[in-house]
Amino acid sequence: MTINVPSRMIYAAQIRAARALLNWSQGDLAERAGISKQSVNRIENGSMDARFSTMTALNDAIRGAGVEMGEDSSGTVRLSVARDRLLPPSA
């Protein structure tokens, strides 16, 4: 059974997962992307459709930290990060 999931929900899940891999808070991502923490929160919970410029800023911040987000032709959503780019858990 195939479930049609809206793109914004896939993107929101990728953002949350990328933050988790990087051990970043919403505030950390917002600062690195140059957007508000509220925008990150609203994008992640699906209550806001991000503008292209906002999505680009988020992607650039995440990719700059070494995490790649994507989706293959079969619809599988993927995140990858080099092991040496992972940060230790915060104390």
Secondary structure, DSSP 8 states (H G I E B T S, - for coil): ------HHHHHHHHHHHHHHHHT--HHHHHHHHTS-HHHHHHHHTTS----HHHHHHHHHHHHHTTEEEEE-TT--EEEEE-GGG------
